[in-house]
Structure formats: C-alpha cells, structure tokens
Amino acid sequence: MVRILKVKELEDRRKTLLAKSEMYRQTMKLEIANVRFSAALMKKKLKALRSGSMIAGAVLPLAGGLLWARKRSKEKEKLKVKERGGWLPKIFSGIKLFRQLSPLLAGIAASRQHARQQRGNITQFP
C-alpha cells in the first residue's frame, strides 16, 4: 500500500511538473513574440532616425555654407575700407598659385601622353 501511495505521489508530481513546463513554454512563446515585436518597433524608429540623419547630413553643410558666406561678406565689407593695393598683389598670388599647381598639371599631362603612346594612333591601319 505504501508503494502505491508513493507511485501516486510521483504521478501527481509528474503531472504538476508537466503543467508547469507547459505554462513556462507558453510564457516563453509570448516573451519571444514580445521581443520580436520590440525589435521590429526599434528597427522602424531607427529607420526614421537614419533618414533624418541623412537629411541633416545634406542640409547642415548647406546651411553652414550660407551662414559662413554671410559672415564672410560682412568681413569683406569691413576689409574693403582697410584694403590696399591693386592688381600687383593679385598677380603675385596668381603666380604663387601657378607654381603650386604646375607639378600637378605636368603629371596629368605626362600620364595622358603616356596613355596615348600606349594606345597608338588609331587612324593608322596595319
């Protein structure tokens, strides 16, 4: 009789454990669905934030350029009163700029000439 009671107790314990595990399984399914929903919601929010940052990335430099241009024009007005000299400083600055750019231009011309020599004259027939 004692053995039958032990078996019955074990059977009852097994049934409660099965019920608890099923309850935990269902809870886990709900939690996974909640996490998926939250992730989808977060993606949507981040997508809106990303598009906003792209717009800001395009607009802010333009706005900064406009503000810088206004500031620059105000500074130019102040400097016009103080500005001296005429065409001579401009010629010297042009010469300085040419000296800085001439190696670059010479390199470009040499590479183009080399490319032409590699291709050969396409108007000549063999």
C-alpha positions as CSV (number, residue, x, y, z in Angstrom):
1,M,0.0,0.0,0.0
2,V,2.9,2.4,0.8
3,R,4.4,1.7,-2.6
4,I,1.1,2.6,-4.3
5,L,0.9,5.9,-2.4
6,K,4.5,6.7,-3.4
7,V,3.7,5.9,-7.1
8,K,0.6,8.0,-6.9
9,E,2.5,10.9,-5.3
10,L,5.2,10.6,-8.0
11,E,2.4,10.5,-10.7
12,D,0.8,13.7,-9.2
13,R,4.2,15.4,-9.1
14,R,4.9,14.5,-12.7
15,K,1.5,15.9,-13.8
16,T,2.2,19.2,-11.9
17,L,5.7,19.4,-13.5
18,L,4.2,18.8,-16.9
19,A,1.6,21.5,-16.3
20,K,4.3,23.9,-15.1
21,S,6.6,23.2,-18.0
22,E,3.7,23.7,-20.5
23,M,2.9,27.0,-18.7
24,Y,6.6,28.1,-19.0
25,R,6.7,27.0,-22.6
26,Q,3.7,29.2,-23.4
27,T,5.2,32.1,-21.4
28,M,8.4,31.7,-23.4
29,K,6.5,31.8,-26.7
30,L,4.8,35.1,-25.6
31,E,8.2,36.6,-24.5
32,I,9.8,35.7,-27.8
33,A,6.9,37.3,-29.7
34,N,7.3,40.4,-27.5
35,V,11.0,40.6,-28.2
36,R,10.4,40.2,-31.9
37,F,7.7,43.0,-31.8
38,S,10.1,45.2,-29.8
39,A,12.9,44.6,-32.3
40,A,10.6,45.4,-35.3
41,L,9.5,48.6,-33.5
42,M,13.1,49.6,-32.8
43,K,14.0,49.0,-36.4
44,K,11.2,51.3,-37.5
45,K,12.3,54.0,-35.1
46,L,16.0,53.7,-36.2
47,K,15.0,53.8,-39.8
48,A,13.2,57.1,-39.2
49,L,16.2,58.4,-37.3
50,R,18.6,57.2,-40.0
51,S,16.6,59.0,-42.7
52,G,16.5,62.1,-40.5
53,S,20.3,62.0,-40.1
54,M,20.7,61.6,-43.8
55,I,18.6,64.7,-44.4
56,A,20.5,66.6,-41.7
57,G,23.8,65.4,-43.3
58,A,22.7,67.0,-46.6
59,V,21.1,70.2,-45.2
60,L,23.6,71.2,-42.4
61,P,26.6,71.8,-44.8
62,L,24.4,73.9,-47.0
63,A,23.1,75.9,-44.0
64,G,26.7,76.2,-42.7
65,G,27.9,77.4,-46.1
66,L,25.2,80.1,-46.2
67,L,26.0,81.3,-42.7
68,W,29.7,81.3,-43.5
69,A,29.0,83.3,-46.7
70,R,27.1,85.9,-44.7
71,K,29.8,86.1,-42.2
72,R,32.4,86.3,-44.9
73,S,30.6,89.1,-46.7
74,K,30.4,91.1,-43.5
75,E,34.1,90.6,-43.0
76,K,34.7,91.7,-46.6
77,E,32.8,94.9,-46.1
78,K,34.9,95.7,-43.1
79,L,38.1,94.9,-45.0
80,K,37.2,97.0,-48.0
81,V,37.9,100.1,-46.0
82,K,41.3,98.7,-45.0
83,E,42.1,97.0,-48.3
84,R,45.1,98.4,-50.1
85,G,47.0,97.5,-53.2
86,G,45.6,96.8,-56.6
87,W,46.5,94.4,-59.3
88,L,50.1,93.8,-58.3
89,P,49.3,91.6,-55.2
90,K,46.8,89.7,-57.3
91,I,49.4,88.9,-60.0
92,F,51.8,87.7,-57.3
93,S,49.2,85.5,-55.7
94,G,48.3,84.1,-59.2
95,I,52.0,83.3,-59.9
96,K,52.2,81.6,-56.5
97,L,49.1,79.5,-57.2
98,F,50.5,78.5,-60.7
99,R,53.8,77.4,-59.1
100,Q,51.9,75.2,-56.7
101,L,49.7,73.7,-59.3
102,S,52.2,73.3,-62.1
103,P,53.7,69.9,-60.9
104,L,50.2,68.5,-60.7
105,L,49.3,69.7,-64.2
106,A,52.6,68.4,-65.5
107,G,52.0,65.0,-64.0
108,I,48.5,64.8,-65.5
109,A,49.8,65.9,-69.0
110,A,52.6,63.2,-68.8
111,S,50.2,60.5,-67.9
112,R,47.8,61.4,-70.7
113,Q,50.7,61.5,-73.2
114,H,51.9,58.1,-71.9
115,A,48.4,56.7,-72.4
116,R,48.2,58.0,-76.0
117,Q,51.5,56.3,-76.7
118,Q,50.3,53.0,-75.3
119,R,47.2,53.1,-77.5
120,G,49.0,54.1,-80.6
121,N,47.5,56.1,-83.4
122,I,44.0,54.6,-84.1
123,T,43.8,56.3,-87.5
124,Q,46.6,54.2,-88.9
125,F,45.7,50.9,-90.5
126,P,48.1,47.9,-90.3
